[in-house]
Amino acid sequence: MLQVIFFSIIPFLWWVIFWRKEATFFKRLGFKRPVIQNKARYLIIFAATIILLSIPSLFIIPLFVDQSVLATTQFYGQGALMLAPALIYAFLQTGLSEEILFRGFLTKRLIRKFGFMVGNGLQGLLFGLMHGVLFVSSAGMLGAIIIILITGMAGWLMGWINEKESDGSIISSWLLHGIVNVLASFFAMFAII
């Protein structure tokens, strides 16, 4: 919960200063029921995005990053005993906190200022850079660049599904983020990779 609070500080202060009279904090971030126009298309895009985000994180990133520094290492080889901690890690610690800051706050601000393509691209780049910087010492420059590209693409896709398929709701990206992190945790829990 500390990470959720930490990642919410800047969005909350921004809301207090600029938007308090316009909408509630949670509504401003996009905590609302997604409005989905074409449910079949949405489900196909949602499932394809999970696959598209999981493959690089499960099979490419481990080629460049020492497995011992990955967050999922805490679950390695411990099987089903780690299911509850993995769900908390995936959906609250990383999923919720990063979605609040990146898709709930940054994406919406950047899109408003620069339009969808540039704004969503910038938040995806910032999302990628945050992850790449964390691994530059253990993955080297090439590994960090690959992580930036993969997580940047993930950030862009999650911003796109929120803004273009979910009427600005961050629930879609929160679920995507959590599911992809649960899959990575599952692979670690059962020592599949």
N, C-alpha and C positions, 0 to 999 in steps of 0.2 A: 504494500500500500504506500510505502514511502516513495517509491518510484512514480506511482500514479500522482501523488501529491506534488512531487518535484516537477514533473512534466506539465502539471496544470497551473503552476504559479504564474508564468508569463501570460497564458491565455486568460486566467482569472483577473490579473491586474489590468490587462487590456480591456476586458469586459467592464470592470469597475470604472475605469476612466472614460471609456468611449461609448459603451453600448448598454449600460445598465438600464436605461430608460426605454430602450427599444425592444428587448426580449430577455428572457431568462438566460442564465449562463449556459445551461445544458441545451436549450433550443438553439442558441447562437452557434454552438459547436456542431450541431447536427445530430444531437441525440433525439431522434424522432423516428417514428415508424417509416420505413422506406416505402415510397410510392412507386410501384413497379408497373409500368404500362404493359409490357409483354412478358408474362411470367415464364413461358417456355424459353424465350431467348435469354432472359435473365439467368435461369437455372443452367443453361448450356454455358453461358459466359462465366458464371460463378464456378462451375466444375472445371472448365478449361483453365481458368485462372489458378485454381488450386494446383492443378497438374503443372502448369507453366511455372509457378513459383516454387513448387516442391522439387522438381528435377534439379535445377541448379543448386539449390541449397543442400540437397542430399548427396549429389554426385559430383558437382564441380568444385564448390567451396572446400570440401574436405581434401581435395588434391593440393590446395595451396595454403591451407591453414592447419596448424598443429591442432589435432582433435582435443587436446587437453585444455585449450583456451576457449573452446566453444561453450556457450551457456548450457547446452544440453549434456555436457560431460557429467554434470551432477547426477544425471539419471542413468549413466552408462552401466549396463549389465545388471540392473536391479529389478528388472521385470515389472510386473503389475503392481508391486508395492509402491511404485513411484507415480501411479496414475493420478492421484489427487494433487500431489505437488506439481506434476507436469501440467495439469489443467490450470492450476493457479498461475504458474509461470507463463503459460502460453496466452491465456485470456486476460489476466489482470496485470501481471508485472510488465510484460512486454507489449502485448496486444493493445490493451486499453490505454496505457500511458503513451505509447507512440502514436496511436490513432488520435488521441486528444490533441497532442502537440502538432503532429504533421498534417493529418487530414482534417481534423476539426478546426484547427486554428490557422496554420500556415497556408494550406491549400485554399481555403476560402478567402483569406486576405490577399494572397498573390493572384488568384483568378480575378478578384474584384479589381485589382490594380492593373494587371497586364493582359487579361483575357485568359481563356481556358488553356490554350496550347502552351503559352509561355509560363503562365502561373503554375499549371500542373507540372510542367517540365522542371521548373525551379524547385518546387517542393520535392519532386522525385530525386533531383540532384542532391539537395540538402539531406534527404533521408539516406541516400547512398553514401554521401560523404561522412555522415555521422557513423555509419557502420564501418566504412573503410578506415577511418582514423583510429577506431578501436583496435583494428587488427594490423596496422602497418608494422608494428614492432615484431609481431609473430609471423606475419605472412609475407613480409617484404613488400617492396613497391609494386611488383607485378600482381601479387596476391591481393593487395589492397585495392588496386585498380579494378581487378575482376570483381571483388566484393562490392565496390562502388557501383559498377555497371549492373550487377545482378540485383542488388537491393534498390538501386535507383529505378530500375525497370519495375520492380515490385511496387515501389512507392507510386510511380506513375500509374500503373494498372489499378491500384487501390483507389487513387484519386479519381481516375476515370470512372470506375464502377460506382463510386459514391455520387459523383456529380452528374453523370450522364445516364445512369441506369437506376438510381435510387433516390432521385429528387433531393440530393444534398445530404442525405442521411449517412452518418458514419457507421451505422450498424453493419452495413455490408462489409466494409473494409475491416472492421473489428472482428467479424466472424471469419473472414478470409485469413487475416493475420493470425488469429488464434488457431485455426485449423492447420495452417501450414506449420506453425510452431509445435502443435501437438504431434503432427506427423514426424517432424524431426526428433522430438522427444521420444516418441514411440520407437523409432529406429534405434535410438541410443539405449532406451530401457531394455530392449531385447537384443542388443549388440548385433543388429542387422548390418550395420555399416562399420 
